[in-house]
Amino acid sequence: MKFIQGKLINLRVAQVEDAEFILHLRLLQHKAQYLSPVKNDLVKQKAWLEGYK
């Protein structure tokens, strides 16, 4: 797994196991204002991550 290490933040590629957390963030209106709208569907979020990988 690749990591990008910065001075204040560390990044990694999203995993299917992260789907619930990602969906939660995308559904928070104040955090998702610049993201494409999504439906509250964990199965679709997991499928998208699997396809992404």
DSSP file (Angstrom, degrees, kcal/mol; ACC not computed):
  #  RESIDUE AA STRUCTURE BP1 BP2  ACC     N-H-->O    O-->H-N    N-H-->O    O-->H-N    TCO  KAPPA ALPHA  PHI   PSI    X-CA   Y-CA   Z-CA
    1    1 A M              0   0    0      0, 0.0     2,-0.3     0, 0.0    11,-0.0   0.000 360.0 360.0 360.0 133.0    0.0    0.0    0.0
    2    2 A K        -     0   0    0      2,-0.0    11,-0.8     0, 0.0     2,-0.4  -0.603 360.0-167.6 -84.5 141.8    1.4    3.4   -1.0
    3    3 A F  E     -A   12   0A   0     -2,-0.3     2,-0.5     9,-0.2     9,-0.2  -0.961  13.2-153.9-124.7 145.3    1.6    6.2    1.6
    4    4 A I  E     -A   11   0A   0      7,-2.6     7,-2.9    -2,-0.4     2,-0.5  -0.983  17.6-160.1-115.9 118.1    2.2    9.9    1.0
    5    5 A Q  E     +A   10   0A   0     -2,-0.5     5,-0.2     5,-0.2     2,-0.2  -0.868  14.4 173.3-105.5 127.3    3.8   11.4    4.1
    6    6 A G        -     0   0    0      3,-2.2    -2,-0.0    -2,-0.5     0, 0.0  -0.573  47.1 -95.6-117.2-176.7    3.6   15.1    4.6
    7    7 A K  S    S+     0   0    0     -2,-0.2     3,-0.1     1,-0.2    -1,-0.0   0.886 120.4  11.7 -68.6 -39.1    4.6   17.4    7.4
    8    8 A L  S    S+     0   0    0      1,-0.2     2,-0.3    -3,-0.0    -1,-0.2   0.472 128.4  38.9-119.5  -5.6    1.0   17.6    8.9
    9    9 A I        -     0   0    0      2,-0.0    -3,-2.2     0, 0.0     2,-0.4  -0.999  55.9-152.2-149.0 147.2   -0.9   14.8    7.1
   10   10 A N  E     -A    5   0A   0     -2,-0.3     2,-0.3    -5,-0.2    -5,-0.2  -0.982  19.3-163.6-119.8 133.4   -0.4   11.3    5.9
   11   11 A L  E     +A    4   0A   0     -7,-2.9    -7,-2.6    -2,-0.4     2,-0.3  -0.853  11.3 172.9-118.1 151.0   -2.4   10.0    2.9
   12   12 A R  E     -A    3   0A   0     -2,-0.3     2,-0.2    -9,-0.2    -9,-0.2  -0.960  43.2 -83.8-146.5 163.5   -3.1    6.5    1.6
   13   13 A V        -     0   0    0    -11,-0.8     2,-0.0    -2,-0.3    40,-0.0  -0.476  55.1-104.6 -68.6 137.4   -5.3    5.0   -1.1
   14   14 A A        -     0   0    0     -2,-0.2     2,-0.3     1,-0.1    -1,-0.1  -0.344  35.0-148.9 -64.4 142.8   -8.9    4.4    0.1
   15   15 A Q    >   -     0   0    0      1,-0.1     3,-1.9    -3,-0.1     4,-0.2  -0.736  26.8-111.3-109.2 159.7   -9.8    0.8    0.9
   16   16 A V  G >  S+     0   0    0      1,-0.3     3,-1.9    -2,-0.3     4,-0.2   0.851 118.7  63.7 -58.0 -34.1  -13.2   -0.9    0.6
   17   17 A E  G 3  S+     0   0    0      1,-0.3     3,-0.3     2,-0.1    -1,-0.3   0.679  95.0  61.1 -64.2 -16.7  -13.2   -1.1    4.4
   18   18 A D  G <> S+     0   0    0     -3,-1.9     4,-2.6     1,-0.2    -1,-0.3   0.450  74.7 100.8 -86.6  -1.7  -13.2    2.7    4.4
   19   19 A A  H <> S+     0   0    0     -3,-1.9     4,-2.9     1,-0.2     5,-0.2   0.870  78.3  50.0 -56.7 -44.3  -16.6    2.9    2.6
   20   20 A E  H  > S+     0   0    0     -3,-0.3     4,-2.2    -4,-0.2    -1,-0.2   0.921 113.7  45.7 -62.8 -43.5  -18.7    3.6    5.6
   21   21 A F  H  > S+     0   0    0     -4,-0.3     4,-2.2     2,-0.2    -2,-0.2   0.918 114.3  48.3 -64.6 -44.5  -16.5    6.5    6.8
   22   22 A I  H  X S+     0   0    0     -4,-2.6     4,-2.5     2,-0.2    -2,-0.2   0.925 111.7  49.3 -63.2 -45.3  -16.3    8.0    3.3
   23   23 A L  H  X S+     0   0    0     -4,-2.9     4,-1.6    -5,-0.2    -1,-0.2   0.914 108.6  53.8 -60.6 -42.9  -20.0    7.8    2.8
   24   24 A H  H  X S+     0   0    0     -4,-2.2     4,-0.7    -5,-0.2     3,-0.3   0.926 110.7  46.2 -57.6 -46.0  -20.6    9.4    6.1
   25   25 A L  H >< S+     0   0    0     -4,-2.2     3,-0.8     1,-0.2     6,-0.2   0.902 110.3  53.3 -63.9 -40.9  -18.3   12.3    5.1
   26   26 A R  H 3< S+     0   0    0     -4,-2.5    -1,-0.2     1,-0.2    12,-0.2   0.764 107.1  52.7 -67.0 -24.5  -20.0   12.7    1.7
   27   27 A L  H 3< S+     0   0    0     -4,-1.6     2,-0.8    -3,-0.3    -1,-0.2   0.611  83.5  97.3 -87.5 -12.7  -23.4   12.9    3.4
   28   28 A L    XX  -     0   0    0     -3,-0.8     4,-2.1    -4,-0.7     3,-1.2  -0.683  68.7-150.8 -76.9 113.4  -22.3   15.7    5.7
   29   29 A Q  T 34 S+     0   0    0     -2,-0.8     4,-0.4     1,-0.3    -1,-0.2   0.868  91.3  51.8 -57.8 -42.3  -23.6   18.8    3.9
   30   30 A H  T 34 S+     0   0    0      1,-0.2    -1,-0.3     2,-0.2     3,-0.1   0.718 117.2  40.1 -71.3 -18.9  -21.0   21.2    5.2
   31   31 A K  T <4 S+     0   0    0     -3,-1.2     3,-0.3    -6,-0.2    -1,-0.2   0.696 117.0  47.9 -96.5 -22.6  -18.1   18.8    4.2
   32   32 A A  S >< S+     0   0    0     -4,-2.1     3,-1.9     1,-0.2    -2,-0.2   0.196  70.6 114.1-104.5  15.2  -19.6   17.7    0.8
   33   33 A Q  T 3  S+     0   0    0     -4,-0.4    -1,-0.2     1,-0.3    -3,-0.1   0.745  85.7  39.9 -63.1 -22.2  -20.6   21.1   -0.6
   34   34 A Y  T 3  S+     0   0    0     -3,-0.3    -1,-0.3     2,-0.1     2,-0.3   0.254 103.3  88.3-108.2  11.4  -18.0   20.7   -3.4
   35   35 A L  S <  S-     0   0    0     -3,-1.9     3,-0.1    -9,-0.1    -3,-0.0  -0.720  88.5 -94.3-106.3 157.4  -18.5   17.0   -4.1
   36   36 A S        -     0   0    0     -2,-0.3    -2,-0.1     1,-0.1    -1,-0.1  -0.460  52.7-101.9 -64.6 140.2  -21.0   15.3   -6.4
   37   37 A P        -     0   0    0      0, 0.0     2,-0.3     0, 0.0    -1,-0.1  -0.342  42.9-169.6 -65.4 146.4  -24.2   14.4   -4.5
   38   38 A V        -     0   0    0    -12,-0.2     2,-0.2   -15,-0.1    -3,-0.0  -0.924  20.7-117.1-132.4 158.4  -24.6   10.7   -3.5
   39   39 A K        -     0   0    0     -2,-0.3     2,-2.3     2,-0.1     5,-0.0  -0.629  39.3-101.1 -90.5 156.2  -27.4    8.6   -2.1
   40   40 A N  S    S+     0   0    0     -2,-0.2     2,-0.4   -13,-0.1    -1,-0.1  -0.508  75.8 132.9 -77.6  77.8  -27.1    7.0    1.3
   41   41 A D     >  -     0   0    0     -2,-2.3     4,-1.9     1,-0.1     5,-0.1  -0.873  36.1-174.6-137.4  99.3  -26.2    3.6   -0.1
   42   42 A L  H  > S+     0   0    0     -2,-0.4     4,-2.5     1,-0.2     5,-0.2   0.848  86.3  57.8 -64.2 -36.0  -23.3    1.8    1.5
   43   43 A V  H  > S+     0   0    0      1,-0.2     4,-2.3     2,-0.2    -1,-0.2   0.919 108.0  46.6 -62.1 -43.5  -23.4   -1.1   -1.0
   44   44 A K  H  > S+     0   0    0      2,-0.2     4,-2.4     1,-0.2    -1,-0.2   0.882 111.0  52.3 -65.9 -38.1  -23.0    1.4   -3.9
   45   45 A Q  H  X S+     0   0    0     -4,-1.9     4,-2.1     2,-0.2    -2,-0.2   0.916 111.1  47.0 -64.0 -42.7  -20.1    3.1   -2.1
   46   46 A K  H  X S+     0   0    0     -4,-2.5     4,-2.5     2,-0.2    -2,-0.2   0.912 111.7  51.1 -64.5 -42.1  -18.3   -0.2   -1.6
   47   47 A A  H  X S+     0   0    0     -4,-2.3     4,-2.4     1,-0.2    -2,-0.2   0.897 108.9  51.3 -62.2 -40.3  -18.9   -1.2   -5.2
   48   48 A W  H  X S+     0   0    0     -4,-2.4     4,-2.3     1,-0.2    -1,-0.2   0.926 110.6  48.2 -63.7 -43.7  -17.5    2.2   -6.4
   49   49 A L  H  X S+     0   0    0     -4,-2.1     4,-2.0     2,-0.2    -2,-0.2   0.895 110.4  51.6 -64.1 -39.5  -14.3    1.6   -4.3
   50   50 A E  H  < S+     0   0    0     -4,-2.5    -1,-0.2     1,-0.2    -2,-0.2   0.915 112.6  45.7 -62.7 -42.1  -13.9   -1.9   -5.6
   51   51 A G  H  < S+     0   0    0     -4,-2.4    -2,-0.2     1,-0.2    -1,-0.2   0.849 109.9  55.5 -67.0 -34.8  -14.2   -0.6   -9.2
   52   52 A Y  H  <        0   0    0     -4,-2.3    -2,-0.2     1,-0.3    -1,-0.2   0.875 360.0 360.0 -64.1 -40.2  -11.8    2.2   -8.4
   53   53 A K     <        0   0    0     -4,-2.0    -1,-0.3    -5,-0.2    -2,-0.2   0.486 360.0 360.0 -73.1 360.0   -9.1   -0.2   -7.1
